[in-house]
């Protein structure tokens, strides 16, 4: 079976006043049908750029230099803007944003905003759309779903707003849903409820979910597969359990060691993610790596495999 | 251990309006009969969801919010029942570290100028002494002493937290109220900030009131925990036994919701409660 989403060797450069910035260098990930793939990395590693590249909403100064983005067997990179709007965005790829308050316009009713998306991207009449939205809101356990469409964003709590936006993402019956840290602004108990809900929705609506986060705890609860990104490269990818039990790449190991559940002392990872303007010629993690070896600073390591079958980009595994 | 701050039966009412032509709006009991001790040198974590009253409690301790009833003692001396300005003066030993370090700094002022301002307000007239103390404190929080010339936008999120700490520590407080000091930081940076907090506690003999809803951090960092729910402290005690055996239903619900690295995954079919 072909995967829902298959990104290969994606390279994205953004023109800046200080020269080209290699934001994504070599990102690859595979999301199989019906699964939840977690994308993890520090800020500045290219997680947001990756999402934008998949949805075709990169800034004007950005150019995709290499790579392929296969979505249900079609390469999205050859689609025109018009084709993406008509055939892909919202209708087949739904998006759940990080901050539900920023994503909703405070001066329009919730119904006006959610129905606008469906008017462009979903088949059927307005009456069908309203019926589907009410059904979705009921499923999202938004209180009083029939009248919710007539209310304004400020009349909902943070968790409820996130539920509204999950309903919006599902409104046009997409196959793939991309969620960008949808629970960071929420309390732990609300976060827990939203994660449970997402888990159920994936099974119920036959979705595949790409879940971007920097919280390994959330990954451990929710995801089936995991893709760790560092400085615009996929450094480790494979089944979530296998990676959390025995992380292979030094970066994954260091990140996991920062989590309070595993930390022996609060050391963190010394140093910073290298700037996309001046990427070193060798392994991008070499400067911060606890297990750095002689040749690490000279050549970029290719993709290798650990004994568990997990993909690892490190000289120790090639 | 002697308590440095004692809070006795504190109640804070917020908002509310006596209506003349409009209808009466009753005030909210943001803090409702809270009693808690802060012992010298400890880290007490105040945990609760948004709206539980933990920030209001912190603001009241500082003297920014006036208590409606109850007592606050600092070193055994009563510092409550004062007008806001007098209350703030009496509680100089208690300082607050803002949750959003970036928003708490003036983008048009260099870090050095911002840091020196606090010293000026506290009556240090010699600019040479101010500059020396700023440079010394920047070094203490692990920043380059020369970075006083730089502006807030030139710092990363983790560095801004350090600047915020330096700014407050210059005032030589003994009790720090830390409002979500690691929210919004990457795990790798969060660890270094927590490490710094532990170091500074030793070096300046500080006592922390650590306001957070990140229970995995609380579990690792704090000596004692107080769980707040709807303005009341529903459970408090030593961190380890409390986390191992929570007795209040709300504490259990809170602990169950924490995402764990090596715990259960969510399975389909578990009940979802509406919020």
Interface residues (C-beta under 8 A of the other chain):
Chain A: X42 X43 X141 X143 X157 X158 X159 X160 X184 X187 X188 X189 X190 X191 X192 X193 X195 X196 X197 X199 X200 X203 X214 X215 X216 X217 X218 X220 X221 X222 X244 X254 X255 X256 X258 X259 X260 X261 X262 X263 X265 X266 X267 X268 X269 X272
Chain B: X49 X50 X156 X157 X184 X186 X187 X188 X189 X190 X191 X192 X194 X195 X198 X213 X214 X215 X216 X217 X219 X220 X253 X254 X256 X257 X258 X259 X260 X261 X262 X263 X264 X265 X266 X267 X268 X269 X270 X272 X273 X274 X275
